[in-house]
Amino acid sequence: MNRVYKSVTLGLTTLSLLGCSTTANYYVGAISSRTPTSISSRYTKFVGDDSIDIKVEGTTIKVEITTKSGILDVEISNGTENPYEGHINEDMAFTVNVTPGNYKISLHGNEHSGSYKFDWGN
């Protein structure tokens, strides 16, 4: 009987610990594509953070964001400067002027539903 009690207690403790943990970053229903000069993703929901390291040989990054709901925060930086930072809650298409080099595209989804595309192949 004591052995059964310990097993049940251990099982409940494990379930309690699993129930307390949360997944901070996730995509729901995502279809993504990446080439050497572009990245895109379409999803039902994006919550949390994601980042993509890219090497830009040209001077522009073309950005297309569609928003059905929620907010997508976007930051493009090279470690010393941020050529773009934005809080996006609607459809947008724009071009970011950059100098050739390595960049990081950082994304934060706040219940964002929609898509993004970044193209740096000039």
Contacts in CASP RR format, 6 or more apart in sequence:
PFRMAT RR
TARGET T0000
AUTHOR 0000-0000-0000
METHOD contacts of the structure
MODEL  1
MNRVYKSVTLGLTTLSLLGCSTTANYYVGAISSRTPTSISSRYTKFVGDD
SIDIKVEGTTIKVEITTKSGILDVEISNGTENPYEGHINEDMAFTVNVTP
GNYKISLHGNEHSGSYKFDWGN
24 47 0 8 1.000
24 48 0 8 1.000
24 49 0 8 1.000
25 47 0 8 1.000
25 48 0 8 1.000
25 49 0 8 1.000
25 50 0 8 1.000
26 45 0 8 1.000
26 46 0 8 1.000
26 47 0 8 1.000
26 48 0 8 1.000
27 41 0 8 1.000
27 43 0 8 1.000
27 45 0 8 1.000
27 46 0 8 1.000
28 43 0 8 1.000
28 44 0 8 1.000
28 45 0 8 1.000
28 46 0 8 1.000
29 43 0 8 1.000
29 44 0 8 1.000
29 45 0 8 1.000
30 41 0 8 1.000
30 42 0 8 1.000
30 43 0 8 1.000
30 44 0 8 1.000
30 46 0 8 1.000
31 41 0 8 1.000
31 42 0 8 1.000
31 43 0 8 1.000
32 39 0 8 1.000
32 40 0 8 1.000
32 41 0 8 1.000
32 42 0 8 1.000
33 39 0 8 1.000
33 40 0 8 1.000
33 41 0 8 1.000
34 40 0 8 1.000
37 119 0 8 1.000
37 120 0 8 1.000
37 121 0 8 1.000
38 117 0 8 1.000
38 118 0 8 1.000
38 119 0 8 1.000
38 120 0 8 1.000
38 121 0 8 1.000
39 52 0 8 1.000
39 54 0 8 1.000
39 105 0 8 1.000
39 117 0 8 1.000
39 118 0 8 1.000
40 115 0 8 1.000
40 116 0 8 1.000
40 117 0 8 1.000
40 118 0 8 1.000
41 115 0 8 1.000
41 116 0 8 1.000
42 114 0 8 1.000
42 115 0 8 1.000
43 112 0 8 1.000
43 113 0 8 1.000
43 114 0 8 1.000
43 115 0 8 1.000
44 113 0 8 1.000
44 114 0 8 1.000
45 111 0 8 1.000
45 112 0 8 1.000
45 113 0 8 1.000
46 72 0 8 1.000
46 107 0 8 1.000
46 109 0 8 1.000
46 112 0 8 1.000
46 113 0 8 1.000
46 114 0 8 1.000
47 109 0 8 1.000
47 110 0 8 1.000
47 111 0 8 1.000
47 112 0 8 1.000
48 108 0 8 1.000
48 109 0 8 1.000
48 110 0 8 1.000
49 106 0 8 1.000
49 107 0 8 1.000
49 108 0 8 1.000
49 109 0 8 1.000
50 106 0 8 1.000
50 107 0 8 1.000
51 104 0 8 1.000
51 105 0 8 1.000
51 106 0 8 1.000
51 107 0 8 1.000
52 104 0 8 1.000
52 105 0 8 1.000
52 107 0 8 1.000
52 118 0 8 1.000
53 102 0 8 1.000
53 103 0 8 1.000
53 104 0 8 1.000
54 102 0 8 1.000
54 103 0 8 1.000
54 104 0 8 1.000
54 105 0 8 1.000
54 118 0 8 1.000
54 120 0 8 1.000
55 101 0 8 1.000
55 102 0 8 1.000
55 103 0 8 1.000
56 98 0 8 1.000
56 100 0 8 1.000
56 101 0 8 1.000
56 102 0 8 1.000
56 103 0 8 1.000
56 120 0 8 1.000
56 121 0 8 1.000
57 100 0 8 1.000
57 101 0 8 1.000
57 120 0 8 1.000
57 121 0 8 1.000
57 122 0 8 1.000
58 98 0 8 1.000
58 100 0 8 1.000
58 120 0 8 1.000
58 121 0 8 1.000
58 122 0 8 1.000
59 97 0 8 1.000
59 98 0 8 1.000
59 99 0 8 1.000
59 100 0 8 1.000
59 122 0 8 1.000
60 95 0 8 1.000
60 96 0 8 1.000
60 97 0 8 1.000
60 98 0 8 1.000
60 120 0 8 1.000
60 122 0 8 1.000
61 76 0 8 1.000
61 83 0 8 1.000
61 84 0 8 1.000
61 95 0 8 1.000
61 96 0 8 1.000
61 98 0 8 1.000
61 103 0 8 1.000
61 118 0 8 1.000
61 119 0 8 1.000
61 120 0 8 1.000
62 93 0 8 1.000
62 94 0 8 1.000
62 95 0 8 1.000
62 117 0 8 1.000
62 118 0 8 1.000
62 119 0 8 1.000
62 120 0 8 1.000
63 74 0 8 1.000
63 84 0 8 1.000
63 92 0 8 1.000
63 93 0 8 1.000
63 94 0 8 1.000
63 95 0 8 1.000
63 96 0 8 1.000
63 116 0 8 1.000
63 117 0 8 1.000
63 118 0 8 1.000
64 92 0 8 1.000
64 93 0 8 1.000
64 115 0 8 1.000
64 116 0 8 1.000
64 117 0 8 1.000
65 72 0 8 1.000
65 74 0 8 1.000
65 88 0 8 1.000
65 91 0 8 1.000
65 92 0 8 1.000
65 93 0 8 1.000
65 114 0 8 1.000
65 115 0 8 1.000
65 116 0 8 1.000
65 117 0 8 1.000
66 91 0 8 1.000
66 114 0 8 1.000
66 115 0 8 1.000
66 116 0 8 1.000
67 88 0 8 1.000
67 89 0 8 1.000
67 90 0 8 1.000
67 91 0 8 1.000
67 92 0 8 1.000
67 112 0 8 1.000
67 113 0 8 1.000
67 114 0 8 1.000
68 113 0 8 1.000
68 114 0 8 1.000
69 111 0 8 1.000
69 112 0 8 1.000
69 113 0 8 1.000
70 89 0 8 1.000
70 109 0 8 1.000
70 110 0 8 1.000
70 111 0 8 1.000
70 112 0 8 1.000
70 113 0 8 1.000
71 87 0 8 1.000
71 88 0 8 1.000
71 89 0 8 1.000
71 109 0 8 1.000
71 110 0 8 1.000
71 111 0 8 1.000
71 112 0 8 1.000
72 88 0 8 1.000
72 89 0 8 1.000
72 107 0 8 1.000
72 108 0 8 1.000
72 109 0 8 1.000
72 110 0 8 1.000
72 112 0 8 1.000
72 116 0 8 1.000
73 85 0 8 1.000
73 86 0 8 1.000
73 87 0 8 1.000
73 88 0 8 1.000
73 107 0 8 1.000
73 108 0 8 1.000
73 109 0 8 1.000
73 110 0 8 1.000
74 84 0 8 1.000
74 85 0 8 1.000
74 86 0 8 1.000
74 88 0 8 1.000
74 105 0 8 1.000
74 106 0 8 1.000
74 107 0 8 1.000
74 116 0 8 1.000
75 82 0 8 1.000
75 84 0 8 1.000
75 85 0 8 1.000
75 86 0 8 1.000
75 104 0 8 1.000
75 105 0 8 1.000
75 106 0 8 1.000
76 82 0 8 1.000
76 83 0 8 1.000
76 84 0 8 1.000
76 85 0 8 1.000
76 96 0 8 1.000
76 98 0 8 1.000
76 103 0 8 1.000
76 104 0 8 1.000
76 105 0 8 1.000
76 106 0 8 1.000
77 83 0 8 1.000
77 103 0 8 1.000
77 104 0 8 1.000
77 106 0 8 1.000
78 98 0 8 1.000
78 99 0 8 1.000
78 101 0 8 1.000
78 102 0 8 1.000
78 103 0 8 1.000
78 104 0 8 1.000
79 104 0 8 1.000
83 96 0 8 1.000
83 97 0 8 1.000
83 98 0 8 1.000
84 96 0 8 1.000
98 120 0 8 1.000
105 118 0 8 1.000
107 116 0 8 1.000
END
